[in-house]
Amino acid sequence: ILFCACDEPVKIDSADWSGIISASDERNAIMNTFPDAYESNDKEAALSIFAEDAVFHVNDTQLTAVEVVDAFMLGHEYFDDVKNIDRTTTTMFYNNGEIYTNYWYTWNGTNKKTGKLLSIRGHAWFKWDGLKVVEDAAQAIGSKLNYKHAGTYGDFGCFSAHPLKNLNALGDSGYLI
């Protein structure tokens, strides 16, 4: 019997956007400091993982880290017991050298006026340069607001898709429902 081991993971696919997924990379722990800081309403700690010139993509709008963190912290004025639960964090090391962390979670908060718990499933990705986040995006597909799915509030709903999003496509595209 011959047993072999190697320190390097086996590449199954050498395409640029293939690679290796890690559930134990240090970027996962760094990323999780962001929702921890958000839950405790600690703006400085929330900002600490982002590069000064980090770009956030929220639908078709680009925002700075300060603008996004300020918006997140504003939620504490309307909700108590803000938590991100059911977290899953993995970092993807692509063959082309790009590194992204995917973060899936369930956001919970109790409305200060009604006392009702709001629960929303979410996903975000974070692009890294070394150990700082330089780009982020979040999508709402699959999330709910007041027990109603995103995309079902109006006469129609629309979602964007891209090879790196949770709604995949061969390029930039969208869906109208």
C-alpha positions as CSV (number, residue, x, y, z in Angstrom):
1,I,0.0,0.0,0.0
2,L,1.3,3.4,-1.0
3,F,0.0,6.6,0.7
4,C,1.0,10.0,-0.8
5,A,0.3,13.5,0.4
6,C,1.1,16.9,-1.0
7,D,1.0,20.4,0.4
8,E,-0.4,21.9,-2.8
9,P,-4.1,21.4,-3.8
10,V,-4.8,19.6,-7.0
11,K,-6.0,21.8,-9.8
12,I,-9.0,20.2,-11.5
13,D,-9.5,23.1,-13.9
14,S,-6.8,25.5,-15.1
15,A,-9.3,28.1,-16.4
16,D,-8.8,31.7,-15.2
17,W,-12.0,31.7,-13.1
18,S,-11.5,28.3,-11.6
19,G,-9.5,27.7,-8.5
20,I,-9.7,26.7,-4.9
21,I,-12.2,27.4,-2.1
22,S,-11.1,27.7,1.5
23,A,-13.3,27.8,4.5
24,S,-10.4,28.3,6.8
25,D,-8.4,31.2,5.2
26,E,-7.6,34.2,7.4
27,R,-9.7,36.4,5.1
28,N,-12.8,34.6,6.3
29,A,-12.1,35.6,9.9
30,I,-11.2,39.2,8.8
31,M,-14.5,39.4,6.8
32,N,-16.5,38.2,9.8
33,T,-15.2,41.1,11.9
34,F,-17.3,43.4,9.7
35,P,-20.7,41.9,10.7
36,D,-19.5,41.6,14.3
37,A,-18.7,45.3,14.3
38,Y,-22.0,46.1,12.6
39,E,-23.9,44.2,15.3
40,S,-22.1,46.1,18.0
41,N,-22.6,49.4,16.2
42,D,-18.8,49.9,16.0
43,K,-18.2,52.0,12.9
44,E,-14.4,52.2,13.2
45,A,-14.0,48.4,13.6
46,A,-16.4,47.9,10.6
47,L,-14.2,50.2,8.4
48,S,-11.0,48.5,9.5
49,I,-11.2,45.7,6.9
50,F,-11.6,48.0,3.9
51,A,-8.9,49.7,1.9
52,E,-9.3,53.5,1.8
53,D,-10.3,53.4,-1.8
54,A,-12.6,50.4,-1.5
55,V,-15.6,50.4,-3.9
56,F,-19.0,49.0,-3.0
57,H,-21.5,48.0,-5.7
58,V,-25.1,48.4,-4.6
59,N,-27.2,47.6,-7.6
60,D,-26.0,50.1,-10.2
61,T,-24.5,52.6,-7.7
62,Q,-20.9,52.7,-6.5
63,L,-20.3,53.8,-2.9
64,T,-17.4,54.3,-0.6
65,A,-16.7,52.2,2.5
66,V,-17.6,55.2,4.7
67,E,-21.0,55.7,2.9
68,V,-21.9,52.0,3.2
69,V,-20.9,51.6,6.8
70,D,-22.8,54.8,7.7
71,A,-25.9,53.4,6.0
72,F,-25.5,50.1,7.9
73,M,-25.1,51.8,11.2
74,L,-28.2,53.9,10.5
75,G,-30.2,50.6,10.8
76,H,-29.6,50.6,14.6
77,E,-31.9,53.7,14.8
78,Y,-34.8,51.5,13.5
79,F,-34.0,48.0,14.7
80,D,-33.0,46.4,18.0
81,D,-31.0,43.2,18.4
82,V,-29.4,43.4,15.0
83,K,-27.7,40.1,14.2
84,N,-26.2,38.3,11.2
85,I,-26.9,34.6,11.9
86,D,-26.5,31.4,9.9
87,R,-23.2,32.7,8.5
88,T,-21.2,30.9,5.9
89,T,-17.9,32.4,4.7
90,T,-15.6,31.0,2.1
91,T,-12.6,32.5,0.2
92,M,-12.0,31.7,-3.4
93,F,-8.5,31.7,-4.8
94,Y,-8.9,31.9,-8.6
95,N,-6.2,30.7,-11.0
96,N,-5.9,34.3,-12.5
97,G,-4.7,35.6,-9.1
98,E,-8.0,37.2,-8.0
99,I,-9.2,36.5,-4.4
100,Y,-12.8,36.9,-3.4
101,T,-14.6,36.0,-0.2
102,N,-18.3,35.0,-0.4
103,Y,-20.5,35.7,2.7
104,W,-24.0,34.2,3.1
105,Y,-26.0,35.2,6.1
106,T,-29.5,35.8,7.6
107,W,-30.0,39.4,8.9
108,N,-32.3,39.7,11.9
109,G,-33.5,42.8,13.6
110,T,-36.5,43.7,15.8
111,N,-38.4,46.8,14.5
112,K,-38.4,49.4,17.3
113,K,-41.9,50.6,16.4
114,T,-43.8,47.4,15.9
115,G,-41.7,44.9,17.9
116,K,-41.7,42.5,15.0
117,L,-38.7,40.5,14.0
118,L,-37.5,41.1,10.4
119,S,-35.4,38.3,8.9
120,I,-33.7,38.7,5.5
121,R,-31.4,36.2,3.8
122,G,-28.4,37.8,2.1
123,H,-25.2,37.3,0.2
124,A,-22.2,39.6,-0.5
125,W,-18.8,39.1,-2.1
126,F,-15.6,40.9,-1.2
127,K,-12.6,41.3,-3.5
128,W,-9.2,41.4,-1.8
129,D,-5.9,43.1,-2.3
130,G,-3.6,41.5,0.2
131,L,-5.6,41.5,3.5
132,K,-7.8,44.5,2.7
133,V,-11.1,44.5,0.9
134,V,-11.0,46.7,-2.2
135,E,-14.4,45.9,-3.7
136,D,-17.8,44.5,-2.5
137,A,-21.2,43.7,-3.8
138,A,-24.4,42.3,-2.3
139,Q,-27.4,40.8,-4.0
140,A,-30.9,40.5,-2.8
141,I,-32.1,37.4,-4.7
142,G,-33.7,35.0,-2.2
143,S,-34.0,37.6,0.5
144,K,-37.3,38.6,2.1
145,L,-38.7,41.8,3.6
146,N,-41.8,41.3,5.8
147,Y,-42.1,37.7,4.6
148,K,-42.2,38.7,1.0
149,H,-39.5,37.8,-1.5
150,A,-37.3,40.5,-3.1
151,G,-38.5,41.2,-6.6
152,T,-42.2,40.6,-5.8
153,Y,-43.2,44.1,-4.4
154,G,-44.1,45.8,-7.6
155,D,-45.7,44.9,-10.9
156,F,-42.4,43.2,-11.9
157,G,-39.0,42.5,-10.4
158,C,-35.6,42.5,-11.9
159,F,-32.2,41.0,-10.9
160,S,-28.8,41.4,-12.4
161,A,-26.5,38.4,-13.2
162,H,-22.8,38.0,-13.7
163,P,-20.3,35.1,-13.6
164,L,-19.3,36.1,-10.0
165,K,-22.7,36.7,-8.6
166,N,-25.1,34.2,-6.9
167,L,-27.2,34.6,-10.1
168,N,-24.7,33.4,-12.7
169,A,-24.5,34.2,-16.4
170,L,-21.9,34.0,-19.1
171,G,-21.5,37.8,-19.0
172,D,-23.5,40.7,-17.6
173,S,-27.2,40.1,-17.9
174,G,-30.4,40.4,-16.1
175,Y,-33.8,38.8,-15.4
176,L,-37.2,40.3,-15.4
177,I,-39.9,38.5,-13.5
